[in-house]
Amino acid sequence: MNLKYVVAAVAIIALPVCAQAQKPGAMKATNADAQKVVKMISADKAKVQVYCSMAKLSDQMEEADKKKDAKKADALAKQMDEMSAKLGPEYVKLMDGLQEMNPDSKEGKEIGTTLEGLDKLCAK
């Protein structure tokens, strides 16, 4: 699974949830935010399951995108959107903050590396 794709996909599909919760002057995501989210999700087995399920859906969405199956990709995006809310407002806030960040920037790469900690919790 490509972490950049997962983060981008989750950030894109979480946008409607984030837009509802977003306040003017929303803060940029930081690695400290990512560390808090990883710690919070890691400590809750139910949230780990949700995150891992989202990772599997992300893989399916990537396949649907490659096959240009927009209907399936949209359905998977809707499922992921619903699931992202179950990970908590901190997760949604982090994904919102990632919208404005270049994933290839130093901070973007640091956050990506931090989020890889969650991927390690998912059985291959």
C-alpha positions in Angstrom: 0.0 0.0 0.0 1.3 3.4 -0.9 1.1 5.7 2.1 1.0 8.9 0.1 -2.0 7.6 -1.8 -3.7 6.6 1.4 -3.1 9.9 3.0 -4.2 11.8 -0.2 -7.3 9.6 -0.6 -8.4 9.9 3.0 -7.8 13.7 2.9 -9.8 14.1 -0.2 -12.7 12.0 0.9 -12.7 13.5 4.4 -13.0 17.0 2.9 -16.8 17.1 3.3 -16.6 16.2 7.0 -13.7 18.6 7.4 -15.5 21.4 5.6 -18.4 21.1 8.1 -16.1 21.2 11.1 -13.6 23.7 9.7 -13.4 27.1 11.3 -11.8 30.2 9.7 -8.1 30.2 10.1 -7.8 26.4 10.6 -4.4 25.3 11.7 -1.9 23.6 9.5 -1.2 20.0 10.3 2.0 19.3 12.3 4.0 16.2 13.0 3.0 16.6 16.7 -0.7 16.4 15.6 0.1 13.3 13.6 1.9 11.7 16.6 -1.2 12.4 18.8 -3.5 10.8 16.2 -1.3 7.8 15.9 -1.1 7.4 19.7 -4.9 7.9 20.0 -5.8 5.3 17.3 -3.1 2.9 18.4 -4.6 2.8 21.9 -8.0 1.8 20.7 -8.4 -1.6 19.0 -11.7 -0.6 17.4 -10.1 2.5 15.8 -7.2 0.4 14.6 -9.7 -1.9 12.9 -11.4 1.1 11.3 -8.1 2.5 10.1 -7.0 -0.9 8.7 -10.4 -1.3 6.9 -9.9 2.1 5.4 -6.5 1.1 4.2 -8.0 -1.9 2.4 -10.7 0.3 0.9 -8.0 2.7 -0.2 -6.3 -0.2 -2.1 -9.6 -1.1 -3.7 -10.2 2.5 -4.6 -6.7 2.7 -6.2 -7.6 -0.4 -8.3 -11.0 1.1 -9.3 -9.2 4.3 -10.3 -6.8 2.3 -12.5 -9.7 0.6 -14.1 -11.5 3.9 -14.5 -14.5 2.6 -12.6 -15.7 5.9 -11.2 -18.9 4.4 -9.8 -17.0 1.9 -7.6 -14.5 4.5 -6.6 -17.2 6.9 -5.5 -18.9 4.2 -3.5 -15.6 3.3 -1.8 -15.0 7.0 -1.1 -18.3 7.3 0.5 -17.6 4.3 2.8 -14.2 5.8 3.7 -15.8 9.1 4.4 -18.2 7.5 6.9 -15.4 5.5 8.5 -13.0 8.5 8.9 -15.5 10.1 11.2 -15.2 7.1 13.5 -11.5 7.8 14.0 -12.4 11.0 15.9 -12.2 14.8 15.4 -8.4 14.8 15.8 -8.0 12.6 12.8 -10.4 14.7 10.8 -8.6 17.8 11.8 -5.2 16.3 10.8 -6.6 15.3 7.4 -8.0 18.8 7.0 -4.6 20.2 7.8 -3.0 17.9 5.2 -5.1 19.5 2.5 -2.9 22.6 2.5 0.4 20.7 2.8 2.8 19.5 0.1 3.4 15.8 0.8 6.9 16.2 -0.6 7.8 19.0 1.9 10.0 18.2 4.9 7.0 18.4 7.3 4.8 16.4 4.9 7.4 13.6 4.8 7.7 13.7 8.6 4.0 13.4 9.0 3.9 10.5 6.4 6.6 8.7 8.3 4.6 9.2 11.6 1.4 7.8 10.0 3.3 4.7 8.8 3.1 3.7 12.4 -0.5 3.0 11.9 0.1 0.9 8.8 2.4 -1.3 10.8 -0.6 -2.2 13.0 -2.5 -3.6 10.1 -2.0 -7.3 9.3 -0.7 -7.9 5.8 
